[in-house]
Amino acid sequence: PGRSRMTKDELVEGIRKANDRETRRARERES
């Protein structure tokens, strides 16, 4: 139940942070 109480903004922010972490890791792998 705790997770469903999250607002849309919080959900988007969490996804954005996860994406940034993934892209940063991929970028380091390329260089």
Protein Blocks (a to p, Z undefined) as FASTA:
>chain_A
ZZmmpcfklmmmmmmmmmmmmmmmmmmmmZZ
